[in-house]
């Protein structure tokens, strides 16, 4: 009855006071109209918020249904209403026992991985909004920092379709990724030269599109985006970043004793990383753990067609 002026309206949003009646009846919507006897007994209360200037008359129409036994047993105010129609039971069963959302899955081909993924992917409105607002999906402990990996001049640059070409060129020159920032930090500071690229997040914090700063607290795990052997130079770049600490630029990665190699693969050969086809041995050994024989043979055929393997029989 808060803020209720009895001179204007005599009911609240819950429907009180209810009408007085000698019998309990149940309406079509399933809500009961309980018996409320007219005992000719009533009392006045001050209306909250009126400053003591307004009063409301309270009789049986303002009594909330309750069970004396429950109130006595639990020593608390407990409001009780009984719904007796079948519609009320159906309503409860529908919303409480219907279970979680379900999706029908149909696998049409055991080798069609894309179709299998799409058929098993269920995205509701709640999850869609969560992704759109870029809320955290997992609370990783420690958190994972994704490290970009790309060839020179292949960094992603985002621009609007109507942007001036000159502006796009400036964006390309000024784009700062985690890899470019890694080179820049090593060129300007000495304390980063003792860490590999993937170790940087454990000691530094990457401010997106700006720079790396020395970490003050906590820790993180660095993960470079994967590179396949079939990606050629991108794979060899990834290989170099796992064995060279003090890299300050792409050119620095391909330089040995003032001699600049034209490819990342050439630097890998100088470092002895490719002498015995070790990367291919590792690739097939890992692949044998989770792919079928048919897929493994297909992988070997691609390696023969598109790459250079020094010792075919050994592989």
N, C-alpha and C positions, 0 to 999 in steps of 0.2 A: 504493500500500500504506500510505499515511499513516493513522496511528491504527488500524492493523489489528493485532489481537492473534492471532497464529498459534495460541495455545493454545485459542482459541474458534472461529475461522473461518479457512479457508485460501484464500479467493478474494475478489477485489475486485469492484466493480460493473461492470467491463468483462469479467468472466468469467475473469480470470487467477488462478492458472495454468491453462492449457488442458491437456487430457489428451494424453498422448503417443501418437502413431500413426505407422505406417510409410507411409501413403498419404494423399493429399489427397482429401477428399470434400466435396461441396456438399450442404447440407441443403435441405429443401423451401422454406424461406424465402429461399433464395438466398445465405445467408452461408456462406463456405467454412470448412472445418475443415482447416487446413494440416497438412502432414506435419511431425511433430515427433519426431525419432528419440530413442530411449532410449539415450544414450551412457554412462550411469552416471557422468556428470560433473555436479557441483553445487558450490555454494559458499554460505556463510552471509553475510547482510547484517544490519546493525542496523536494526530497525524504527524509522522516524522518529517522534519523540514519546515513545518508550519510555524515554528517559534512559539508553540503553545496556543495559537489562536484558532486552530481548527481541530475538531474531534470527529471521530467516526463511530458509528453504532455497530457493535459486534454481537451477532447471535449465532445460532446453529449453522446458518448459511456460510459463515466464515471459518468453520472448523475443517482442517485438513484431515482426510481419512487416515486412520492409524490403527495399529493393533496394540492394545494394552500389554499383551503378553510379550511381544517383541520389544516394546519400549522398556518394560521392566527387566527383561532378561539381559539386554545389551546396555541398559542404562543410557539410552540415547534417543534422540528424536528420529523416528523412522516413519516416513510417509508410505502408505500402502494403498495400492489400487489393484483390483482383480479384473482381468479381462477374460470373459467367458466364451466369446464367440469363436467359431472356427477361423474366421478371417484373422483374428489376432494371433492364433497359433501359426497360421500360414506365414504371417508377416515375420514372426520370430524365426521360424525355420529358414526362411529365404535369406535373411541377412546374417544369421549367426552360423548356420551349418552349411552354407553353400560352398565353403572351401575357397582355396586360392584360385586365381586366374589360370586358365589352362590353354594350351595350344596344341593343335593336331599336327602330328609329324608324319610325313610320308616320304620314304627313301626310294627314289626311282632308279638310282644307279650308284653302286658302291664306289665308283671311280670319279663321280661328278662332285668334287669337293665344294665348289661354289654353290651348287644347288642344295647340297646337304647343309651348308652353313646358313643359307637364307631360310630354309625351312625350319631350322632350329633356333632362329633368331626371333625373339619376341620382345618388342619394345613398346611399353605402355606410355601413357601421357605423362605420368609422374617422372619416369626415368628420362623421357625426352626433355622435359623442362630442366631436369638436373644437369643433363649434358649441355643444353643451350646456355645455361648460366655458368658453365665450367666449374661446378662445385666439385670438391674432391670425391673421387670414386672409391679410393681405398686410403686408409690411414696407415701408410707404410711406415714401419719403424725398423731401420732408418728409412727416410724417404729416398726415392730414386730420381736422379737427375739425368735426363736424356741428352746425350752429346751428339751434335750434328756431325755428319760425315759426307763430304762431297768433294768433287774435283775443283780445281781453280776455275772461277767464273761460273760455277754451276750452283751457287747458293740461291735459295728461294728468295724472291723479291715480290712483295705484294703491292699492287697499285690498282687504281680505278681505271676503267676502260677509257675514260675521257681525259686522262692525264696527258700532259705534254711530254713528248719523247725526251726532251732535255731533263725534265723533272724525274722521269723514270731512270735515266742514266745516273743522275745524282743519287737516287735511292739505291741503285746497284753499287755505286762506289762507297756509299756510307753505311751499307747494311752491316750490322754487327751480329754475328752468330756466336755460339759458344766456341766454335773452332777458331774463328778470326780473333775473338777476344782472348783465347788461349795463346795464340801467337803474339798478340799485342802485349799481353801481360809479361810473357817471357822476355820480350824485347826491351821492356822498360824496368823490369824488376829481376833480381837475382834469386829471390827465395822460391820462385816457381820452377826453376830449372832442375830441381831434385825430384820432381814428380812427373809421372807419365800423364798423358791426357786423361785417361780413365780414372786416375787417382786424384785429379783436381777437385772434384766435388767434396772429397773427404777433408780438404784443407782450405777450400775457398768456396765462396757463395757466388753463383752466377746471377746477376741482375739482368733479366731478359732484355736482349737487344741493346745492352749498354756495355757491361764489363764484368770481370771477375773481381771480387773483393775478398780480402782475407777473412776466413771464418772466425767468428768470435765465440760461438758456442754450438753444441750439437755436432752431428755428423750426417753424411749422405753417401749414397752409393752411385758411382758414375757408370752409365751404360751407353756405349756407342751403338748407333744404329748398325745393324748387321750388313755385311757385304759378302756377296757370293764370289767364288772364284771366277764365275762366268762374267762378272762385271769388270774384269781386267784391272785397269789402273786404280779404280776405286778400292778394290780388294787390297792391292799392294800399298796404297795409302794407309788403309786401316792397319796393315801389318807393320808399317813403319812407325805409326803412332803408338804401337804397343811395345816398341823396343828403343825409341829415341825420346829422351826426356826434355832436352833444352831447345826444342823446335821453336823458331821465331817466325817462320813463314813457310809457304809451300816450297819456295826455292831453297830454303835452308834444309828441308828434308831431303832434297836431291843433291846436296853438295857434300863432297868428301875431299878434304885437303885442297880446297880452293877449286876443285874440279866439279862442274855442274853437269849432272846427268840429265838427259832429255826426258826420261820417264822414271816413275816411282819404281817400276820393276827393275830398272838398271841399278838403282841404289840397293834394292833388296838382294840382287845378285852379288854386289860388292860386299855386302854385309854377311854373305853366306847363308841367307835365309832360304834360297831356292836351289841349292846345289843338288839335293837328293830327292827332289819332288816331295819334300816333307809335308807341304800344305795339301797335296793331293792325297797322300796317305792318310792324313788326319781327316780329310773330307769324307773319304770312303769308309774309314773306320767308324766315324760318327754316323754316317748314313746307314750303315749296316745294322745299327741298333734300332732304327725305327721305321725304315721304309722296306717295301717288298723287294723280292729279287728282281722282278720285272722293272721296277722303278730304278733299282740300282744299276741294272744293265743299260737302261735308257740314259742315266746320268753319265756312265762311262762312255757311251757313244757320243754324247754331247762334248765331253772333254776331249775326245779324239778329234772331233770335227772343228772345234772353235778355239782350242788352246794348244800350247806346246808342252808336251810331257817328254822329259828326257829319257826315261827308262820305262817303256810300255810294258815289258814283260814283268818287271818288278811290281808295277801297279796291278 
